[in-house]
Amino acid sequence: MSTVVYSQLLAEDTEENAGSTLRLYLDPKVFEWLCALAVYPELQWELTVELGRVVDLNGSVYREPQMLQLIRLAWFRQGWIPGSWRVWLVKQLDPKVERNVREFLLKTLSENRAPAGSYARDWQDVQIAAQRHCLDPEDATARADLDLAMRALPAVDLNRDALLRRLREQWQAQPITQKFHAVPRRAWRDFLRGRWKIVSVAVALTIFAVVSAYRVKVDYKHEVDLPPAYVAVVVPPCWIYWAGIHGYPRYLSWNHGRVGDKQFPYDLFLPWHRAYLLSFEHTMRDWNAASAIPWWDCTTPMSHKIGIPNSFAQPKIAGRDNPLFHGPMPAMQKDPARFTVRSPEDPASLPTPEDVEFLMTLSSFGDFSNQVENISNGVHGWIGGDMGIIKTGAFDPLLWAHACFVDRLWYLWQLRHGVNNITAGYLDKILAPFGLTVRDVLDITKLGYKYAGN
């Protein structure tokens, strides 16, 4: 089944209708695998593979036809399954299989902890608590632990996870007497005896919030009108997730540092970043169907005069905070959560049209890729601050406009030297974690986008 047919299938009026067709098309074990993946809010390649073993000990789902059935789903380009689909898919799981999946997730998350105090650690805490609660819904302490963990994250993050949102709605719908029972017994004992000093602040906040029976307000007003494109997802969890693929905490981006050893004797800098941009743009369009990533041509006379474009350099646009001025970063080791910073150099030192024309004369893909990456690295260093470091670069909104410019350079080079002008041994290399190969991303007209003005 093609990606186009999949898109039509998933556009059916209800998950029940489309799901019936999906179930008929997918092998039974592949469908069960997909249902298992819906238990966790993100589609991560390593986790996808491991959960395949949970549902199919014989490994039949790892055959190429079965794998292709799964990764052709558009969800694997955007990195998660839509909320209503997750709810429906989890309901299709056999209870025993669901329990095995949740026990596996609980064990895996507990044994692979993110650094204390980081955003990733808070997210793990929520997922660990959610698995414990779902494994034993009658355990009042597990439910209270989940409530505490959810309070550590912004409401917008929790509301992007449909299963967590449903748990919270169920919690809010309970009679107030049942909510009191969910507070750990020791906390109540200490509270009733007046021993507040030995009750943690977190438990005290739980007692207060349980009694107040709050409602969560979701605010998605994170878009700014900047024709011809919108950058609509400069807000966790989208932003944290997608930026974290490039650098901290996943470090999956292709760059000079990954090339040359026995494990990576090839260079996927250009195709990997094209898959990255494509997947992120699909995510943007989930928020705003008119969204597109703009490119910043740093070789123009205007760039050599002012440097960073005003749409990225101004703290406010039309009196409103400009989300492209900087991006949110999660807490990292010895670095608390904050916004990105820049320290640009003299605009006159940016690349020139002559530099670009030289790139276009290179007939070897390897030579072109190497030289264009050198220029790209120079721009990262010119911008400075967090953009100058792989660990933090993608948290700056400007990275995406720069990466789009680099992708456009590759497209212009392909117009001269051919779409398929690339080392044959690269074609079937997987561009993790996007479920695409190098062959898949060579022709942008087949990917559904083009560059204006060419």
C-alpha positions, 0 to 999 in steps of 0.5 A: 500500500502506498503512502498516498493510499495510507493517507486516504485511509487514515482520513476516513471519518472515524478510527473505527472505519479506517481501523477496520481497513487498516486491520485487513491490510496489515498482517495480524502481528504487524497490526498487533505491533502497531497497537503496542507502539501506541501505548507509548506517546513517541515513535522511536526506532529503537523502541519500535524494534524492541516492542516488535520482540514483545509481541512476536518472539519469533521475529516474523515482523522483522521481514522486509514486507512486514517492516514496509507495511509499518513504516509506510504509515505517515505517523513514522515520519512525524514521530508519533501516532495521533491521539485519537488513533492511540486511544483506539489502537490500545483498545484493540490490544489483548489485555495480556499483550498490553500488560507485557508491553507496559511491563517492558516499558516500565522496565526499560524506562526505569533502567535507562534514566535521563539526568536528574533535573532534566526535562527528559527525566520529568517526562520519564517520570510521568511515563513510568508512573503512567505504566504503574498506574495502568498495570494496577489501576486500584493502587491509590498510591500509584495513581497519586504518584502519577498525579504528582509526576504530571504536575512537573510538566507544562499542561501543553505537554500533557495534553499532547498525550491523549492517554495521559489526558484521558487519565486526567479527565477520569481523575477529574470526573471522580467524586471528591471523596475518591480523590482524597483516597488517592493521596498516599496514606502516610501523607494523610497521617502526617497531615492529620497529626500536624507534622507538615515538616516531614511531608514533602512539598510535592505531596503537599501540593498534591493534597492542595490540588486534589482538593481544588479539583483544578481544570487544565487550560491549553494554550496553543497560541504559539504561531507568528505571522511571518509570510511566506512561512510559519514556524508553528511548533516552537513549544514543547513537546514538539520542539523539545522532541524534534530538536533533541533528535539533532543534538541533546539528548539523542545526537542522531544528526549526521555531520563530519564527526560521525564519518570515518570510523568502522561503524559509519564509513559513509557520509549522509549529511545531506540526505539525513537533514532532508529527511529531518526537515521533511519530517519536521515540516509534516509536524508543523502542518499538523498544527497549521496546514499552511506551514512551510519551513523558510530558508535563509540565504546568507549569501545575499547583499541584505544578509551581508549588511544586517546578518540575521534576518529581522524575522529571527533577530527581533525580540518582538513582532507587531508588539508580540513576543517573537517565537523565532527570536529564540527557542526553549531548551530543556535542562541539561547537565549543569545547564538549567532550562532556558532559551537559546542565545546567539552571538553573531559575527560581522555580516561581511564574513558570511558565505558569498554567491561565489562560494555557492557557484564554486559548490555547483561546479563540483561533479562528485557528490562526496566532494559537494557534500563535504564542501557544503558541510564546511560552509554550513559549519562556518555559518553555525560558528558565525551565528555563535552561541547555542547554534555553534554547538551540535548539542544545542543548535537545533533548539534555535529556530534559526537552525531550521531556516539555515538547514533549509538553505543547505537543502536548497543548495543540494537541490540546485546542485542536483538540477545540474548534476542529476537527482541520482548522482550519489554513491550507489552504496548509500541508496538503501542506508536508513535515515534513522529515526525517520523510517526513510532511506537515502533513495527515498529522499533524493527527488524533492518533487516526489516528496511533495515540495519545491523551492520558489524562485528556481 
